[in-house]
């Protein structure tokens, strides 16, 4: 319900001044050196590295670490990993990526051949 307007049709000016909420932590933005970023990007690109776990260890969000990786790739400091149309895998068999009928299927080492065949059959039948 709206407030009634005064008879003389005057209004009051309310000034809002932004202020820190009471109890909110006082913290400045952290600045990360380029050397630190490069070291963390290198760690995140190691085989078997978990980006989310590394980000938690550093105390940042995973999206920030992915942003650092993207910046490093844009500057040519790291090479982007491309995917072929047929599929890619690693020499030690840790992962395979297959492109089947416009769908990406990632297969880990624990997946049996029979299970993979069933999955591919379902994808091809849709």
RAURPE-V902734 format. One record per pair of residues at least 4 apart in sequence whose C-alpha atoms are under 7 Angstrom apart, sorted by the first residue. I is the first residue (numbers start at 1). J is the second residue. Records with the same first field share a line. If there is no record, write none. Layout:
BEGIN
I = J ; J
END
This chain:
BEGIN
5 = 9
6 = 10
20 = 24
32 = 36 ; 37
33 = 37
34 = 38
35 = 39
36 = 40
37 = 41 ; 68
38 = 42
39 = 43
40 = 44
41 = 45 ; 68 ; 69
42 = 46
44 = 49 ; 50 ; 51
45 = 49
50 = 54
51 = 55 ; 62
52 = 56 ; 62
53 = 57
54 = 58
55 = 59 ; 60 ; 61 ; 62 ; 65
56 = 60 ; 61
60 = 64
61 = 65
62 = 66
63 = 67
64 = 68
65 = 69
66 = 70
67 = 71
68 = 72
69 = 73
70 = 74
71 = 75
72 = 76 ; 77 ; 78
73 = 77 ; 78 ; 79 ; 80
83 = 87 ; 88
84 = 88
85 = 99
86 = 98 ; 99
87 = 96 ; 97 ; 98 ; 99
88 = 96 ; 97 ; 98
89 = 93 ; 95 ; 96 ; 97
90 = 94 ; 95
93 = 109
94 = 108 ; 109
95 = 106 ; 107 ; 108 ; 109
96 = 106 ; 107 ; 108
97 = 104 ; 105 ; 106 ; 107
98 = 104 ; 105 ; 106
99 = 103 ; 104 ; 105
100 = 104
107 = 111
111 = 115 ; 116
112 = 116
113 = 117
114 = 118
115 = 119
116 = 120
117 = 121
118 = 122
119 = 123
120 = 124
121 = 125
122 = 126
END
